[in-house]
Amino acid sequence: MTVKQALEAADALRPNAVSQSVKLKWLCDIESRIYNEIYITHEHDGIDFTDTNKLNLQDNAELFAKRPYDEIYVLYLCAAIDFAHAEHERQSNDLALFKALYSGFSKEWNREHISIKNTPVTG
């Protein structure tokens, strides 16, 4: 999914007056979270990550999470838009869907990639 596709999908689901720059910041936020929580904690040879510095410049920038998990961007944007419009019940629903999909994405990444953190075995 590209930046433009994520923004267009969220805008179609949640017509809003939120500026493009704010929505781009939100996309950078979730992409940074994926980078910090999932990408850098595992081996990722040959897998490039989104350059979040270019997200505000390039609508065609490809976001990191691929199908079937790419909807996390749309759900995250919808939740943020709902929060901005004080639609708290709707935001709660969006966040529940987002968290479930994000968890699935994280679990699949963990299954497919070796952790680079050394965790001592205790017991």
N, C-alpha and C positions, 0 to 999 in steps of 0.2 A: 504494500500500500504506500502510496506517495503522500507527501504532506498535503498536496492539493486535494487528493481523494479523501483523506481523513477530514479535512476542514469542510469539504462539500457535503460529506455524509452527515456530519454533526449538524451543520446548518440546515440540512433538509429535515432532519429529525427534530431539531430544536431551533426554529426560527428565532433569531436573537439580534440584539443591537450591540453585542460585545465586539470590540474592535479586533481586526485581524491580528494586530500585534500582540494583543493579550492572549488570543487563542494559540498563536505561535509559541508564546512563552509557556503556555500549558503543555503543548506538545514537547517542547524542550525539557520540561520538568519530568514528564513520564519517560521520555527517552533516556534522560540522565538517571532516573531510578532504575530502569532496566540495565543500564550500563553498570551502575554501582552494585546492584543486588544480584545480577545474574551473569552478565558477560565477563566482567573482570575476575570473578571468583572461580572460573573454570578455564581449562585449556580451550583455546579457540583459534588454533593455527589455520590460516587461510580464510578465516571468516572476518570480514571487515564490519566495523560498526558505523552507524550513522554519524556524520560530522555535524553535531548540533550547532556549531557555529554558522553553518550554512543553511540551517533550516529556515531562517527568516529571509533568506535570499532566493532560495530555489524551491518553487512549488513542486518540481519534479524529483526532489530528494526522496530517496527510498527509505522508509522507516525500517527499523530492525526486525520487529516481530513479523513473521510471515503467516500465511494461512495455515491453519484455521484460527490463529491467535491474533491476527491483525486488527480484529474488532476491538481490542483493548484500547486502541487510540480513540476510536469513536465513542466508546462508553466513557472513557475518562473525560473527553471533551464535553459530552452531554452532562455528566455529573457536575463538572465545573460550571457549565452554563446554568444548570438548574440551581446550583448554589448561588450564583450571581443574581438570579431572579427570585431568590427566596422560595424556591419550589423544593422544600426540604423532603417531602415524602417521595417525590419523583427522584430526587438526588439519592435518597437511600436505596431505591430500587436500582438505579444506575450503578451505584457503588457495589451493591451485592453482586450484580452480574459481572462488573469489572473484576472484583476480587476473585470470583470463581474462575474466570477466564485467565487472569494473571497467574493464579495458582497452578492451573493446568499448564500454562506456558513454562512456568518455573520448574515444575516437576518433569516435564519433557526435556527441558534443557539439562537438568540434573541427570536424567537417565542417559542422555546422549553424549555428555561431555564430562571429562574427568575433573574433579575438584582440584584446585591448586593450593588450597589451604591445608596445612598439616594439622590434623586434629588428633591429639593424643588419645589413645585408648585407655579408658579407666575401667576399673571393675574389680 
